Each structure stands twice: as structure tokens, then as C-alpha cells.
Amino acid sequence: MNLLVMMVKIPIMAAVFLVCLFADDTLWIDLDNTQINWVGRKITGDHTGTMNLSKGWVIIENDTLKSGLLVFDMNSITNTDIESPKWKLKLENHLKNEDFFAVDSFSQATLKINGGQTLSNEDSVNNLQIMADLTIRSFTEGISFPIAFQTSGRIFSAKGNVDIDRTVYGIQYKSVKYFPNVGDKLIDNFFSVQFILNTKTNEKK
């Protein structure tokens, strides 16, 4: 090959390689700037609490969320509404045992983000519908929910709420679906998770 042609082609090939390499931005979730709250409901009232991510990342292409993975630390489940330390700890331990999330066997839950679809409802702050696979206690189910997805410089944030049917993940405790005579001890099949997530700036996975 002519030396001059090679000298022209090599920089072009290198430029194409770099464009392909960095077309997708893979960004870590900022764990210190993330909030995850939960609400569980029963006939006699509800309980609230928090939990943490152990790690997470998302792939952004042209300011659009393409995919990602969130890993939840199930041992971090904490109650926030019970004032008594004794009863607070009792509930936290119950949520972590076999009746609920069985964290000794399943210390992590994961949300695998498969993509998003733009929403254009002017009456809602949510602008993106997420499609994902949620895995709890080794059960994986498809899930979809809206979020408010925003950018500020090179930081991407997501805020939203999702209702999760615990029974499809093998959590049957005091569910009317499985125990129709449970009466006023019934616990709602659905629990809610509210979240605010932010990415770190310019950090690759």
C-alpha cells in the first residue's frame, strides 16, 4: 500500500474507533446522592423505610437512557416510622427473614434496565417510561414505570415511584391471594418504592 495512503487512513481509522468507543456513555450511579424510600401497607396502617444501592450504572446515548443495572443491598432495609427501638428492630428483622425478602439467601435484588420510551403528557412531570427486569429472591419479572429524567451538565438524574407486587417474587406472607381468611391481619400485595438517582460526572463503568 502506498505510504501516503497509509498515513491518511490510519488517523481516519483511529478517529472512527474513538467515535465508536465513546458513542455510549456508561456512568456510575452516585451512591452518596441517591435516595430510596419504601412504603408497605396493611389493613391497620402502613410502614415506611429506606434502603441503599450497593452499586449501579447506566448507559446514556445522545442524552437518552439506553440501559443499565441497579443492585440493591437488601441488608440495608431500614424502618423509619416506628419510634420504639425494640419494635423497629423487630420489623426490620422480620422483613429480612423468610416471610419477606430472605436476605440471608438473597442479599441483593437487581433492576436491569432494558430501555426507555419518551412520554409527552403535559400534565405529568414524568417524561420517560422505563422497561426493565426486576429480580427479587431469584424471581425475575418484567416491569415498566414512568420517571422524570433530567440532565444538568454531564449529570443525569431520575426521580419516580413504582408499585411492586411482592407475590410474583414469592413473598406470600399474609397475602389475601394465598390466605383469603387472613382478615384484619392482611398485608397489601403491593409495596411502593420512591427514588431519586443521580449519576457521577464523567465516570466510565
MARTILO-242263 format. One line per 5 residues: number of its first residue (from 1); their letters; for each residue x, y, z of N, C-alpha, C. Coordinates in Angstrom, 1 decimal, padded with zeros to 4 digits. Atoms other than C-alpha are relative to their C-alpha. Layout:
<sites>
NUM> A> X/Y/Z/X/Y/Z/X/Y/Z  ...
</sites>
This chain:
<sites>
1> MNLLV> 000.9/-001.2/000.0/000.0/000.0/000.0/000.9/001.2/000.0  -000.7/-001.3/000.0/001.2/003.5/-000.8/000.2/000.6/001.4  -000.2/-000.6/-001.3/002.8/005.1/002.2/-000.8/001.2/000.4  000.9/-001.2/-000.2/000.9/008.3/001.8/-001.4/-000.4/000.3  001.4/000.5/-000.2/-002.4/006.4/001.6/-000.1/-000.5/001.4
6> MMVKI> 000.0/000.5/-001.3/-001.5/004.6/004.8/000.0/001.1/001.1  -000.1/-001.1/-001.0/-000.6/007.8/006.6/-001.3/000.8/000.1  001.3/-000.6/-000.1/-004.0/009.2/005.7/-001.1/-000.9/000.7  001.0/000.9/-000.5/-006.0/006.1/006.5/000.1/-000.3/001.5  -000.2/000.3/-001.5/-004.5/005.4/010.0/-000.7/001.0/000.9
11> PIMAA> 000.7/-001.0/-000.9/-005.7/008.7/011.6/-001.5/-000.1/-000.2  001.4/000.1/000.2/-009.1/008.2/010.0/-000.6/-001.2/000.7  000.4/001.2/-000.7/-009.4/004.7/011.3/000.0/000.2/001.5  -000.1/-000.2/-001.5/-008.3/005.8/014.8/-001.2/000.9/000.4  001.1/-000.9/-000.4/-010.9/008.6/014.8/-001.3/-000.8/000.0
16> VFLVC> 001.3/000.9/000.0/-013.7/006.1/013.8/-000.1/-000.8/001.2  000.0/000.9/-001.1/-012.6/003.8/016.5/-000.4/000.8/001.3  000.3/-000.8/-001.1/-012.7/006.6/019.1/-001.5/000.4/000.1  001.4/-000.3/000.1/-016.2/007.6/018.0/-000.8/-001.1/000.4  000.8/001.2/-000.4/-017.5/004.1/018.3/000.2/-000.3/001.5
21> LFADD> -000.3/000.3/-001.4/-015.8/003.6/021.7/-000.7/000.9/000.9  000.6/-000.9/-001.0/-017.3/006.7/023.3/-001.4/000.5/-000.5  001.4/-000.4/000.4/-020.7/006.9/021.5/-000.9/-000.2/001.1  000.9/000.2/-001.2/-022.3/005.4/024.6/000.8/000.4/001.2  -000.6/-000.4/-001.2/-021.6/007.0/027.9/-000.5/-001.0/001.1
26> TLWID> 000.4/000.9/-001.1/-021.6/004.4/030.8/000.4/000.7/001.3  -000.3/-000.8/-001.1/-021.9/006.3/034.0/-000.5/-000.7/001.3  000.3/000.5/-001.3/-021.9/005.2/037.6/-001.0/000.8/000.7  000.9/-000.7/-000.9/-024.7/006.0/040.0/000.7/000.5/001.2  -000.6/-000.6/-001.1/-023.7/008.4/042.7/-000.7/-000.5/001.3
31> LDNTQ> 000.7/000.6/-001.1/-024.5/006.3/045.8/-000.2/001.0/001.2  000.1/-001.0/-001.0/-024.0/009.3/048.1/-001.0/001.0/-000.3  001.0/-001.0/000.4/-026.5/011.3/046.2/-001.3/-000.7/-000.5  001.2/000.8/000.4/-029.3/008.7/045.9/-000.9/-000.2/001.2  001.0/000.2/-001.0/-032.5/008.3/047.9/-000.9/-001.1/-000.4
36> INWVG> 001.0/001.1/000.3/-034.6/005.1/048.0/-000.9/-000.2/001.3  000.9/000.2/-001.1/-037.7/005.0/050.2/-001.1/-001.0/-000.4  001.0/001.0/000.2/-040.3/002.3/050.6/-001.2/000.2/000.9  001.2/-000.1/-000.8/-043.9/002.1/051.8/-000.7/-001.4/-000.1  000.8/001.3/000.0/-045.6/-001.2/052.9/-001.3/000.3/000.7
41> RKITG> 001.3/-000.3/-000.6/-049.3/-001.2/053.7/-000.7/-001.2/000.5  000.9/001.1/-000.6/-051.7/-003.3/055.8/-001.3/000.6/000.4  001.4/-000.4/-000.4/-055.3/-003.1/057.0/000.1/001.1/001.0  000.0/-000.9/-001.2/-054.3/-001.2/060.2/000.9/001.2/-000.2  -000.9/-001.2/000.2/-051.9/001.3/058.6/001.1/-000.4/-001.0
46> DHTGT> -001.1/000.2/000.8/-048.6/001.4/056.9/001.3/000.2/000.7  -001.4/-000.2/-000.5/-044.8/001.3/057.5/000.8/000.6/-001.2  -000.9/-000.7/000.9/-042.1/003.4/055.8/001.4/-000.3/000.3  -001.4/000.2/-000.2/-038.4/003.0/055.4/000.9/000.4/-001.2  -001.0/-000.3/001.1/-035.3/003.3/053.3/000.8/-001.3/-000.3
51> MNLSK> -000.9/001.1/000.3/-032.8/001.0/051.6/001.1/000.7/-000.9  -001.1/-000.6/000.8/-029.5/001.5/049.7/000.3/-000.8/-001.2  -000.6/000.7/001.2/-027.9/000.7/046.4/001.4/-000.4/000.5  -001.4/000.4/-000.2/-024.7/-001.3/046.6/000.9/000.5/-001.2  -000.6/-000.6/001.2/-023.8/-000.2/043.0/-001.0/000.2/-001.1
56> GWVII> 000.9/-000.2/001.1/-025.4/000.9/039.8/000.7/000.8/-001.1  -000.5/-000.8/001.2/-024.6/002.2/036.3/-001.1/000.1/-001.1  000.9/-000.1/001.1/-026.5/003.4/033.3/000.8/000.4/-001.3  -000.6/-000.4/001.3/-025.6/003.8/029.6/-000.9/001.1/-000.6  000.6/-001.1/000.6/-026.5/007.1/028.1/000.5/000.2/-001.4
61> ENDTL> -000.4/-000.2/001.4/-026.5/007.7/024.3/-000.8/001.2/-000.5  000.6/-001.2/000.5/-027.2/011.2/023.0/-001.1/000.5/001.0  000.8/-000.4/-001.1/-028.7/012.2/026.4/-001.2/-000.8/000.2  001.2/000.9/-000.1/-031.1/009.2/026.2/000.5/-001.2/000.8  -000.2/001.2/-000.8/-031.2/006.4/028.7/-000.2/-001.3/-000.8
66> KSGLL> 000.0/001.2/000.8/-030.4/003.1/026.9/-000.1/-001.2/000.8  000.0/001.3/-000.8/-029.8/000.5/029.5/000.7/000.3/001.4  -000.7/-000.2/-001.3/-028.3/000.0/033.0/-000.3/-001.1/000.9  000.2/001.1/-001.0/-028.2/-002.1/036.1/000.1/000.7/001.4  000.0/-000.4/-001.3/-029.1/-001.2/039.7/000.0/-001.2/000.9
71> VFDMN> -000.2/001.1/-000.9/-028.0/-003.5/042.5/-000.4/000.5/001.4  000.5/-000.5/-001.3/-029.9/-003.1/045.8/000.5/-000.9/001.2  -000.5/000.6/-001.2/-028.4/-004.0/049.2/-001.2/-000.4/000.9  001.2/000.3/-000.8/-031.3/-005.9/050.9/000.3/000.0/001.5  -000.4/-000.1/-001.4/-029.4/-006.0/054.2/-000.2/001.4/000.6
76> SITNT> 000.1/-001.4/-000.4/-029.8/-002.2/054.3/-001.4/000.4/000.3  001.4/-000.4/-000.3/-033.6/-002.3/054.7/-000.1/000.5/001.4  000.1/-000.6/-001.3/-034.4/000.1/057.5/-001.4/000.6/000.1  001.3/-000.6/-000.3/-037.7/001.2/059.1/000.2/001.5/000.5  -000.1/-001.4/-000.4/-038.3/005.0/059.6/-001.2/000.5/000.8
81> DIESP> 001.2/-000.6/-000.6/-041.8/005.3/061.2/-000.2/-000.5/001.4  000.2/000.5/-001.4/-041.5/003.2/064.4/001.0/000.7/000.9  -000.9/-000.8/-000.9/-040.1/005.2/067.3/000.6/-001.0/001.0  -000.6/001.0/-001.0/-039.5/002.2/069.7/001.1/-000.7/-000.6  -001.2/000.7/000.6/-036.0/000.8/069.0/-000.3/-001.5/000.0
86> KWKLK> 000.3/001.5/-000.1/-037.3/-002.7/070.1/-000.9/-000.4/-001.2  001.0/000.4/001.0/-040.3/-002.8/067.7/000.5/000.4/-001.4  -000.7/-000.4/001.3/-038.3/-001.0/064.9/000.9/-001.2/-000.5  -000.9/001.1/000.3/-035.7/-003.7/065.0/-000.7/-001.3/-000.3  000.8/001.2/000.2/-038.3/-006.4/065.2/-000.6/000.0/-001.4
91> LENHL> 000.5/-000.1/001.4/-039.9/-005.2/061.9/001.1/-000.2/-001.0  -001.1/000.1/000.9/-036.6/-004.8/060.2/000.5/-001.5/-000.1  -000.4/001.4/000.1/-035.6/-008.4/061.1/-001.0/-000.8/-000.7  001.1/000.8/000.7/-039.0/-009.7/060.0/000.1/000.2/-001.5  -000.1/-000.3/001.4/-038.6/-008.0/056.6/001.1/-000.7/-000.6
96> KNEDF> -001.2/000.7/000.6/-035.2/-009.7/056.2/-000.1/-001.5/000.1  000.1/001.5/-000.2/-036.4/-013.2/057.2/-000.8/-000.6/-001.2  000.6/000.8/001.1/-038.0/-015.9/055.1/-001.4/000.4/-000.4  001.4/-000.4/000.3/-041.5/-014.4/055.3/000.0/001.1/-001.1  000.0/-001.1/000.9/-040.4/-011.5/053.2/001.2/-000.1/-001.0
101> FAVDS> -001.1/-000.1/001.1/-037.0/-010.9/051.4/001.1/-001.0/000.2  -001.0/001.1/-000.2/-034.9/-013.8/052.9/001.4/000.5/-000.3  -001.2/-000.6/000.4/-031.8/-011.7/052.8/001.3/-000.9/000.3  -001.1/001.0/-000.2/-029.6/-014.5/054.2/000.3/-000.8/-001.2  -000.2/000.8/001.2/-030.1/-016.3/051.0/000.1/000.9/-001.3
106> FSQAT> 000.1/-000.9/001.1/-030.8/-013.3/048.7/000.4/001.4/000.4  -000.4/-001.3/-000.5/-028.7/-010.4/049.8/-000.1/001.2/-000.9  000.1/-001.0/001.0/-029.2/-008.5/046.6/-001.3/-000.1/-000.8  001.0/000.0/001.0/-032.0/-007.5/044.3/000.5/000.9/-001.1  -000.5/-000.7/001.2/-031.4/-006.2/040.8/-001.1/000.6/-000.9
111> LKING> 000.8/-000.6/001.0/-033.1/-003.9/038.3/000.8/000.1/-001.2  -000.7/-000.1/001.3/-031.9/-004.5/034.8/-000.8/000.9/-001.0  000.7/-000.9/000.9/-032.9/-001.5/032.6/000.3/-000.4/-001.4  -000.1/000.5/001.4/-033.6/-002.6/029.1/-000.2/001.2/-001.0  000.2/-001.1/000.9/-034.6/000.8/027.6/-001.1/000.9/000.6
116> GQTLS> 001.0/-001.0/-000.4/-036.9/003.8/027.8/-000.8/000.5/-001.2  000.8/-000.6/001.1/-039.7/005.3/025.8/-000.5/001.4/000.5  000.4/-001.3/-000.3/-040.4/009.0/025.7/-001.4/000.2/000.3  001.4/-000.3/-000.3/-043.6/010.3/027.3/-000.2/001.5/-000.3  000.3/-001.4/000.4/-045.3/013.5/026.2/-001.2/000.5/000.7
121> NEDSV> 001.2/-000.5/-000.7/-048.0/014.1/028.8/000.3/001.3/000.7  -000.3/-001.3/-000.5/-048.0/017.8/029.6/-000.5/000.1/001.4  000.5/-000.1/-001.3/-049.9/017.1/032.8/000.8/-000.7/001.1  -000.8/000.8/-000.9/-047.2/015.0/034.3/001.5/000.4/-000.1  -001.5/-000.3/000.0/-043.5/015.6/035.3/000.8/-001.1/-000.6
126> NNLQI> -000.7/001.2/000.5/-042.7/012.1/034.1/000.2/000.1/-001.5  -000.2/-000.2/001.5/-041.1/012.2/030.6/000.6/-001.3/-000.6  -000.6/001.2/000.6/-039.7/008.6/030.2/-000.6/-001.2/000.7  000.6/001.2/-000.5/-041.3/005.2/030.6/001.2/-001.1/-000.1  -001.1/001.0/-000.1/-038.7/002.6/031.8/-000.5/-001.4/-000.2
131> MADLT> 000.3/001.4/000.1/-038.8/-001.0/030.7/001.2/-000.8/000.6  -001.1/000.6/-000.8/-036.8/-003.3/033.0/-000.4/-001.4/000.4  000.2/001.3/-000.6/-036.4/-006.7/034.6/000.4/000.1/001.4  -000.2/-000.1/-001.4/-036.7/-006.8/038.4/000.2/-001.4/000.6  -000.3/001.3/-000.6/-035.1/-009.7/040.3/000.0/000.1/001.5
136> IRSFT> 000.1/000.1/-001.4/-036.1/-010.4/043.9/-000.1/-001.5/000.4  000.0/001.4/-000.5/-035.4/-013.7/045.7/000.1/-001.0/-001.1  -000.3/000.8/001.2/-034.2/-015.2/042.4/-001.2/000.0/-001.0  001.1/-000.2/001.0/-037.6/-014.4/040.7/000.2/001.2/-000.8  -000.2/-001.1/000.9/-037.3/-012.2/037.7/-001.3/000.3/-000.8
141> EGISF> 001.2/-000.4/000.7/-040.3/-010.3/036.2/000.2/001.3/-000.7  -000.1/-001.3/000.7/-040.6/-007.6/033.6/-000.9/001.0/000.7  000.7/-001.1/-000.7/-041.7/-004.2/035.0/000.2/001.2/-000.9  000.0/-001.3/000.7/-042.5/-000.8/033.5/-000.5/001.1/000.9  000.4/-001.1/-000.8/-042.8/002.5/035.2/000.5/001.4/-000.5
146> PIAFQ> -000.4/-001.3/000.5/-042.6/006.3/034.4/001.0/000.7/001.0  -000.9/-000.7/-000.8/-039.8/008.5/035.7/000.1/001.4/-000.6  -000.4/-001.3/000.4/-038.8/012.2/035.5/001.5/-000.1/-000.2  -001.4/000.2/000.4/-035.4/012.0/033.6/000.5/001.4/-000.4  -000.5/-001.4/000.2/-033.3/015.2/033.6/001.5/-000.1/-000.2
151> TSGRI> -001.5/-000.1/000.1/-029.8/016.3/032.7/000.4/001.4/000.5  -000.5/-001.2/-000.4/-027.7/019.0/034.2/001.5/-000.1/-000.2  -001.4/000.1/000.4/-024.3/019.4/032.5/000.2/-001.5/-000.4  -000.2/001.4/000.3/-023.0/015.8/032.5/-000.5/-000.9/001.1  000.7/000.8/-001.1/-025.1/014.7/035.5/-001.4/-000.3/-000.5
156> FSAKG> 001.3/000.4/000.3/-028.2/012.7/034.8/-000.7/-000.4/001.2  000.8/000.3/-001.1/-031.0/012.3/037.3/-001.3/-000.6/-000.3  001.3/000.6/000.2/-034.1/010.2/037.6/-000.8/000.0/001.3  000.9/-000.1/-001.2/-037.0/010.6/040.0/-001.3/-000.7/-000.3  001.3/000.6/000.3/-040.1/008.4/040.3/-000.5/-000.9/001.1
161> NVDID> 000.7/000.9/-001.0/-042.3/005.9/042.1/-000.5/-001.2/-000.8  000.5/001.2/000.7/-043.1/002.3/041.3/-000.6/-000.9/001.1  000.7/000.9/-000.9/-045.6/-000.1/042.9/000.4/-001.4/-000.5  -000.5/001.3/000.3/-044.3/-003.7/043.1/-000.9/-001.1/000.7  000.8/001.1/-000.5/-046.4/-006.8/043.5/000.9/-001.1/000.6
166> RTVYG> -000.9/000.9/-000.7/-044.5/-008.8/046.1/-000.3/-001.5/-000.3  000.4/001.4/000.1/-046.4/-012.0/045.4/000.6/-000.7/-001.2  -000.7/000.6/001.2/-044.8/-012.5/041.9/001.4/-000.4/000.3  -001.3/000.3/-000.3/-041.5/-012.7/043.7/000.1/-001.0/001.2  000.0/001.1/-001.0/-042.5/-015.5/046.1/-000.3/000.5/001.4
171> IQYKS> 000.3/-000.5/-001.3/-043.5/-013.3/049.0/-001.5/-000.1/000.3  001.4/000.3/-000.1/-046.8/-014.7/050.1/-000.6/000.4/001.4  000.4/-000.2/-001.4/-046.9/-013.7/053.8/-001.2/000.9/000.2  001.3/-000.7/-000.3/-050.5/-012.7/054.9/-000.5/000.8/-001.3  000.6/-000.6/001.3/-051.5/-012.0/051.2/-001.3/-000.7/-000.1
176> VKYFP> 001.4/000.6/000.2/-055.2/-012.4/050.6/-000.1/-000.9/-001.2  000.0/000.9/001.2/-054.3/-014.1/047.3/000.2/-001.4/000.4  -000.4/001.3/-000.4/-052.9/-017.0/049.2/-000.7/-000.4/001.3  000.7/000.2/-001.3/-054.7/-016.6/052.6/-001.2/000.8/000.1  001.2/-000.8/000.1/-058.2/-015.5/051.9/-000.7/000.3/001.3
181> NVGDK> 000.6/-000.1/-001.3/-059.2/-015.8/055.6/000.9/000.8/001.0  -001.0/-000.7/-000.9/-056.4/-013.6/056.9/-000.6/001.1/000.8  000.8/-001.1/-000.8/-058.9/-010.9/058.0/000.8/001.3/000.1  -000.6/-001.3/-000.2/-057.6/-007.7/059.5/001.5/-000.1/000.2  -001.5/000.1/000.0/-054.0/-009.1/059.5/000.6/000.1/-001.4
186> LIDNF> -000.4/-000.1/001.4/-053.9/-008.7/055.7/001.1/001.0/-000.2  -001.0/-000.9/000.5/-050.8/-007.1/054.2/-000.2/000.1/-001.5  000.2/-000.3/001.4/-051.2/-005.4/050.8/001.0/-000.8/-000.8  -000.9/000.7/000.9/-049.7/-007.4/047.9/001.0/000.9/-000.6  -000.9/-001.0/000.6/-048.1/-004.2/046.6/000.7/000.8/001.1
191> FSVQF> -000.7/-001.0/-000.8/-045.4/-002.1/048.2/000.6/001.0/-001.0  -000.4/-001.1/000.9/-044.2/001.2/046.8/001.5/000.4/000.3  -001.3/-000.4/-000.1/-040.7/002.4/046.1/000.1/001.4/-000.6  -000.2/-001.3/000.5/-039.9/006.1/045.7/001.5/000.2/-000.1  -001.5/-000.1/000.1/-036.4/007.0/044.4/000.4/001.3/-000.7
196> ILNTK> -000.7/-001.0/000.7/-034.1/009.8/043.4/001.4/-000.5/-000.3  -001.3/000.5/000.4/-031.0/008.7/041.5/000.8/001.1/-000.8  -000.8/-000.9/000.7/-028.1/010.8/040.2/001.3/-000.7/-000.4  -001.3/000.6/000.5/-025.0/009.8/038.1/001.1/000.8/000.5  -001.2/-000.7/-000.2/-021.5/010.7/038.9/000.4/000.7/-001.4
201> TNEKK> -000.4/-000.7/001.2/-019.8/013.1/036.4/001.1/-000.7/-000.7  -001.1/000.4/000.9/-017.8/011.7/033.5/000.8/-001.2/000.6  -000.7/001.2/-000.5/-017.0/008.4/035.2/-000.5/-001.2/-000.8  000.4/001.1/000.8/-017.0/005.3/033.0/-000.1/-001.3/000.9  000.2/001.2/-000.8/-018.1/001.9/034.2/001.3/-000.9/-000.1
</sites>
